[in-house]
Amino acid sequence: MREMRDTLRATFGRMFRPENRRAQPRRGSIERLHAFHSEVFGNEREVTVYLPPSYHDRQDVRYPVLYMQDGQNLFDADRAFVPGQHWRLGESADAAIAARQARSMIIVGVDNTGSSRIDEYTPTRDEKRNAGGRAADYARFLIDELKPAIDAQFRTLPDRDNTAAGGSSLGGLVTLYLGLTHPDVFGALAVMSPSVWWDSRSILQTVDAYPAQTLPRIWLDIGGREGREALEDARLLREHLTAKGWEEHLGYYEDRRADHSERAWAKRAPMMLEFLFPAT
């Protein structure tokens, strides 16, 4: 019996040595802006705000902000498009910050509004689909209504160098549009699996017409299992961006095994955060 106790004591001693403990990163916190009203659209939506672990430590520190589309899918398993398959974006941010691979940041998850999502997230009206074309209004909502509310309620760094936008699929499309039309507001973009196909790839014309004076940093990615057309479209978008001078301001990544899903974007979220908010 004594030998067994000694053996167990030695085993647990090895397990709980500092080098064998799995450090758990400090967790950020979540706050909600319920039924946030938009005069632009005349509707309301949920807004979820992730605050980094250090937010409540000091009252004199301000943080960069990432505005993410499709907020339902980011933090809450039960609200995700596919229940249980969310981005776990808070956990990714906690880990990246703890590892000092990314700066501490505030993340604002902006819910889509269901049936009107396709209109709000698309820059042009696609006559074939009889839908779309309200991305300019969505930009007004984000810039003139939501951003001032976030800047007033939380300790943000409101300038363009500390303001980013991100999204996937149609959320990636509208994110790119936001950056191209308001480079004075958004200094970095996460364009993940973007719906370049919308309205006969009209977003490429917006890229080609960009004045190329102020270039937001862009994270662009795609999954190899999203379909041949989606992969070719992402590569074509990369070519158009590079032709406009984005080569030094562009991070491009292909995950050859990834499909078009929240689970795939969750896997790439840490890399995206590290690109948008590199540790200094």
C-alpha positions in Angstrom: 0.0 0.0 0.0 2.8 2.4 0.9 4.5 1.6 -2.4 1.3 2.3 -4.2 0.9 5.7 -2.4 4.5 6.6 -3.3 3.9 5.6 -6.9 0.7 7.7 -7.2 2.4 10.6 -5.4 5.3 10.5 -7.9 2.9 10.2 -10.9 0.7 13.2 -9.8 3.9 15.1 -9.0 5.0 14.7 -12.6 1.6 15.6 -14.0 1.4 18.8 -12.1 4.9 20.1 -12.7 4.7 23.6 -14.2 5.9 22.4 -17.5 3.2 19.7 -17.7 0.3 21.9 -16.8 -1.9 23.0 -19.7 -2.3 26.7 -19.3 -5.8 28.0 -19.8 -5.9 31.4 -21.4 -7.8 34.1 -19.6 -11.3 34.5 -21.0 -12.8 37.6 -22.5 -16.4 38.6 -21.7 -19.5 39.0 -23.8 -22.0 41.9 -23.7 -25.2 42.3 -25.7 -26.8 45.2 -27.3 -30.4 43.9 -27.6 -32.7 45.0 -30.4 -30.3 47.6 -31.7 -32.4 49.9 -33.8 -31.4 51.2 -37.3 -33.1 54.2 -38.7 -31.5 53.4 -42.1 -33.3 50.1 -42.4 -36.2 50.7 -40.0 -35.4 47.4 -38.2 -33.7 45.9 -35.2 -31.0 43.3 -34.6 -28.9 41.7 -31.9 -25.3 43.0 -31.5 -22.8 40.9 -29.6 -19.6 42.5 -28.2 -16.6 40.5 -27.2 -14.3 42.3 -24.8 -10.7 41.0 -24.4 -9.5 39.5 -21.0 -7.7 42.6 -20.1 -10.6 45.0 -20.7 -11.6 45.4 -17.1 -8.1 45.5 -15.7 -7.3 49.1 -16.5 -9.7 51.9 -17.4 -7.2 53.9 -19.3 -6.5 51.3 -22.1 -8.3 51.5 -25.4 -8.7 48.7 -28.0 -8.9 48.2 -31.8 -12.3 47.0 -33.0 -13.3 44.3 -35.5 -16.9 44.5 -36.9 -18.0 41.0 -38.0 -21.0 40.2 -40.1 -23.4 37.3 -39.4 -23.0 37.8 -35.7 -25.3 34.8 -34.9 -22.6 32.4 -36.0 -19.6 33.8 -34.1 -20.0 33.2 -30.3 -23.2 31.2 -29.6 -23.6 27.5 -30.4 -27.4 27.7 -30.1 -27.8 30.7 -32.4 -25.6 29.5 -35.2 -27.0 28.8 -38.7 -26.2 25.1 -38.0 -26.9 24.7 -34.3 -23.7 23.7 -32.5 -21.4 24.8 -35.4 -20.3 28.3 -34.5 -16.9 30.1 -35.0 -15.9 29.9 -31.4 -14.5 33.4 -32.1 -14.2 34.3 -28.5 -12.1 31.3 -27.7 -9.9 32.0 -30.8 -9.3 35.6 -29.7 -8.5 34.5 -26.1 -5.9 32.0 -27.3 -4.3 34.4 -29.8 -4.1 37.1 -27.2 -2.7 34.8 -24.5 -0.1 33.5 -26.9 0.8 37.1 -27.8 0.2 36.3 -31.5 -2.5 39.0 -31.7 -3.2 42.3 -30.0 -6.1 42.5 -27.6 -9.1 43.6 -29.6 -12.9 44.2 -29.2 -15.0 42.1 -31.6 -18.5 43.4 -32.6 -20.7 40.6 -34.0 -23.5 42.2 -36.0 -26.5 39.9 -36.6 -27.9 39.6 -40.0 -31.7 40.1 -40.3 -32.7 36.9 -42.0 -34.7 37.4 -45.1 -33.1 40.8 -45.8 -29.6 39.6 -45.4 -29.1 39.1 -49.2 -30.1 42.7 -49.9 -28.0 44.2 -47.1 -24.9 42.2 -48.0 -24.8 42.8 -51.7 -23.5 46.0 -53.5 -25.6 45.7 -56.6 -29.1 44.5 -57.6 -28.9 41.2 -59.4 -31.9 41.2 -61.9 -31.6 37.5 -62.4 -32.3 36.9 -58.8 -34.5 39.9 -58.3 -32.6 40.8 -55.1 -29.7 42.7 -53.6 -28.2 46.1 -53.8 -28.4 47.6 -50.3 -24.8 47.3 -49.3 -24.4 51.1 -49.4 -27.2 51.4 -46.9 -25.6 48.7 -44.8 -22.4 50.8 -44.8 -24.4 53.8 -43.6 -25.9 51.7 -40.8 -22.4 50.4 -39.7 -20.6 53.7 -39.9 -23.2 56.3 -38.9 -25.3 54.3 -36.4 -23.5 51.3 -34.9 -19.9 52.5 -34.8 -20.7 55.7 -33.0 -22.7 53.7 -30.4 -19.8 51.2 -29.9 -17.3 54.1 -29.6 -19.5 55.8 -27.0 -20.1 52.7 -24.9 -16.7 51.0 -25.0 -13.1 52.0 -24.8 -12.2 51.8 -28.5 -9.5 53.2 -30.7 -11.9 54.7 -33.3 -9.4 55.6 -36.1 -9.2 53.7 -39.3 -5.9 52.1 -38.5 -7.6 50.4 -35.5 -10.9 49.6 -37.2 -11.5 46.4 -39.2 -14.4 44.6 -40.8 -14.8 40.9 -41.5 -17.2 38.3 -42.8 -17.6 35.1 -44.8 -19.6 34.2 -47.9 -21.9 37.2 -48.7 -20.5 38.6 -45.4 -17.1 38.5 -47.1 -18.5 40.2 -50.1 -20.0 43.1 -48.2 -16.8 43.4 -46.1 -14.7 43.9 -49.2 -17.2 46.5 -50.5 -17.0 48.3 -47.1 -13.3 48.5 -47.4 -13.2 49.6 -51.0 -15.8 52.3 -50.6 -14.8 53.5 -47.1 -11.0 53.1 -46.8 -11.0 56.1 -44.5 -13.0 54.1 -41.9 -11.7 50.5 -42.3 -8.0 49.9 -42.3 -8.1 46.1 -42.4 -10.5 43.5 -43.8 -11.2 39.8 -43.4 -12.7 38.6 -46.6 -13.3 34.9 -46.1 -14.8 32.7 -48.8 -16.3 35.7 -50.5 -19.3 35.5 -52.8 -17.4 36.9 -55.8 -20.0 35.3 -58.1 -22.7 37.8 -57.1 -24.2 39.7 -60.1 -21.7 38.3 -62.7 -18.7 39.2 -60.5 -19.5 42.9 -60.4 -17.3 43.3 -57.3 -14.3 42.9 -59.6 -15.3 46.1 -61.4 -15.3 47.9 -58.0 -11.8 46.6 -57.4 -10.6 47.8 -60.8 -12.1 51.2 -60.3 -10.5 51.7 -56.9 -8.2 54.8 -56.8 -5.4 52.8 -55.1 -4.3 55.7 -52.8 -5.1 54.2 -49.4 -5.0 50.4 -49.3 -6.7 48.6 -46.4 -4.9 45.4 -45.4 -6.9 42.4 -46.7 -7.0 38.8 -45.4 -8.5 36.7 -48.3 -9.1 33.0 -48.0 -11.0 30.1 -49.6 -11.5 26.4 -49.1 -10.6 23.8 -51.7 -13.9 22.0 -51.2 -16.1 25.0 -51.8 -16.3 24.2 -55.5 -14.2 24.9 -58.5 -15.9 28.1 -59.4 -15.5 29.5 -55.8 -11.8 28.6 -55.9 -11.3 30.2 -59.3 -13.2 33.3 -58.2 -11.0 33.8 -55.1 -7.9 33.5 -57.2 -9.3 35.9 -59.8 -10.1 38.4 -57.0 -6.5 38.0 -55.7 -5.2 38.8 -59.2 -7.4 42.0 -59.5 -6.3 43.1 -56.1 -2.6 42.5 -56.8 -3.0 44.4 -60.1 -4.2 47.4 -58.1 -1.1 47.3 -55.8 -2.3 45.1 -53.0 0.5 42.6 -53.1 2.2 44.0 -50.0 -1.1 44.5 -48.2 -2.7 41.1 -49.0 -2.7 37.9 -47.0 -4.0 35.0 -49.1 -4.7 31.5 -47.9 -6.2 28.4 -49.5 -7.3 25.5 -47.2 -7.6 22.7 -49.7 -9.6 20.5 -47.3 -12.1 23.2 -46.2 -15.7 23.4 -47.3 -18.1 26.4 -47.1 -19.2 26.2 -43.5 -19.0 27.8 -40.1 -16.7 25.0 -39.0 -14.2 25.7 -41.7 -14.2 29.5 -41.0 -13.8 28.7 -37.3 -10.6 26.8 -38.1 -9.2 29.8 -40.0 -10.3 32.4 -37.5 -7.0 32.4 -35.5 -4.9 33.1 -38.6 -7.3 35.9 -39.6 -7.1 37.5 -36.2 -3.3 37.4 -36.2 -3.3 39.0 -39.6 -5.7 41.8 -38.7 -4.2 42.6 -35.3 -0.5 41.5 -35.4 1.2 41.5 -32.0 3.5 44.5 -31.6 
